[in-house]
Amino acid sequence: MRDRRTIQERYLCDDLPVRLGGLAANLARVKSFSDHPDHRDVVEKLLDESKFLIEWTAAEAKIDVQAELIELQVQLARWQRSWTDIWADPARRAAVAEQARIWSERVLQMSGLLR
């Protein structure tokens, strides 16, 4: 992540629904960038950035949203721990991409931006 403090300050200027929408967009990018083997580092950075977005957002969310965000953050950490192996296996990479898509849709629903 570039300058984490600058990103955090900018991110926290938005209301909670917009922040959740930004997290959903990051997860959608994980899905789209996972289609190409040369995007490993970009996707890994998106995973890392998404963990920070959750950290900066969860405290202001309702308890049910907090629980889901924590579950997502744990999943992101699990993926990162095995990232080299996941990326080297096209089937596992595709499975992570699909899970990221599902999480993206879930977070977007939680945001309320679609109402």
C-alpha positions as CSV (number, residue, x, y, z in Angstrom):
1,M,0.0,0.0,0.0
2,R,1.4,3.4,-1.0
3,D,1.2,5.9,1.8
4,R,-1.1,4.1,4.3
5,R,-1.8,7.2,6.4
6,T,-2.8,9.3,3.4
7,I,-5.1,6.5,2.2
8,Q,-6.6,6.2,5.7
9,E,-7.3,9.9,6.0
10,R,-9.0,10.0,2.6
11,Y,-10.9,6.8,3.3
12,L,-12.3,8.0,6.6
13,C,-13.7,11.2,5.0
14,D,-16.4,9.0,3.4
15,D,-19.5,7.8,5.2
16,L,-19.7,4.2,6.2
17,P,-21.8,3.0,3.2
18,V,-19.3,4.6,0.8
19,R,-16.4,2.9,2.7
20,L,-18.1,-0.4,2.4
21,G,-18.6,0.2,-1.3
22,G,-14.9,0.9,-1.6
23,L,-14.1,-2.4,0.1
24,A,-16.6,-4.2,-2.2
25,A,-14.8,-2.6,-5.2
26,N,-11.5,-3.8,-4.0
27,L,-12.8,-7.3,-3.7
28,A,-14.3,-7.1,-7.2
29,R,-10.8,-6.0,-8.5
30,V,-9.4,-9.1,-6.9
31,K,-11.8,-11.2,-9.0
32,S,-11.0,-9.4,-12.2
33,F,-7.3,-9.2,-11.8
34,S,-7.0,-12.9,-10.8
35,D,-7.7,-13.9,-14.4
36,H,-4.1,-13.1,-15.5
37,P,-1.1,-14.9,-13.9
38,D,1.1,-11.7,-14.2
39,H,-1.2,-9.8,-11.7
40,R,-0.1,-11.8,-8.6
41,D,1.5,-8.8,-6.9
42,V,-1.4,-6.4,-7.7
43,V,-3.9,-8.9,-6.3
44,E,-1.8,-9.5,-3.2
45,K,-1.7,-5.7,-2.6
46,L,-5.5,-5.5,-3.0
47,L,-5.9,-8.2,-0.3
48,D,-3.6,-6.3,2.0
49,E,-5.3,-3.0,1.4
50,S,-8.7,-4.6,1.9
51,K,-7.6,-5.8,5.4
52,F,-6.8,-2.2,6.3
53,L,-10.1,-0.9,4.9
54,I,-11.9,-3.4,7.2
55,E,-9.8,-2.3,10.2
56,W,-10.6,1.3,9.5
57,T,-14.3,0.6,9.0
58,A,-15.5,-2.1,11.3
59,A,-15.6,-0.1,14.5
60,E,-18.3,2.2,13.1
61,A,-20.5,-0.6,11.7
62,K,-23.4,-2.4,13.4
63,I,-22.5,-5.5,15.3
64,D,-23.8,-7.9,12.5
65,V,-21.7,-6.1,9.9
66,Q,-18.7,-6.1,12.2
67,A,-19.0,-9.9,12.5
68,E,-19.0,-10.3,8.8
69,L,-16.1,-7.9,8.3
70,I,-14.1,-9.8,10.8
71,E,-14.9,-13.1,9.0
72,L,-13.8,-11.5,5.8
73,Q,-10.6,-10.1,7.3
74,V,-9.7,-13.6,8.6
75,Q,-10.3,-15.1,5.2
76,L,-8.1,-12.5,3.5
77,A,-5.3,-13.3,6.0
78,R,-5.7,-17.0,5.3
79,W,-5.3,-16.3,1.6
80,Q,-2.3,-14.2,2.1
81,R,-0.6,-16.8,4.3
82,S,-0.8,-19.3,1.4
83,W,-0.6,-16.8,-1.4
84,T,2.4,-18.2,-3.4
85,D,0.8,-21.7,-3.5
86,I,-2.7,-20.3,-4.3
87,W,-1.4,-18.2,-7.1
88,A,0.6,-21.1,-8.6
89,D,-2.4,-23.3,-8.9
90,P,-5.0,-22.0,-11.5
91,A,-7.8,-23.9,-9.8
92,R,-7.1,-22.5,-6.4
93,R,-6.6,-19.0,-7.8
94,A,-10.0,-19.3,-9.6
95,A,-11.6,-20.4,-6.3
96,V,-10.2,-17.4,-4.5
97,A,-11.4,-15.1,-7.3
98,E,-14.9,-16.5,-7.0
99,Q,-14.9,-16.2,-3.2
100,A,-13.7,-12.6,-3.6
101,R,-16.6,-11.9,-6.0
102,I,-19.1,-13.4,-3.6
103,W,-17.7,-11.3,-0.7
104,S,-17.8,-8.2,-2.9
105,E,-21.5,-8.7,-3.6
106,R,-22.1,-9.4,0.1
107,V,-20.2,-6.3,1.3
108,L,-22.0,-4.2,-1.3
109,Q,-25.3,-5.4,0.0
110,M,-24.2,-4.6,3.6
111,S,-23.4,-1.1,2.5
112,G,-26.9,-0.3,1.6
113,L,-25.8,1.6,-1.5
114,L,-28.0,-0.6,-3.7
115,R,-31.2,0.4,-2.0
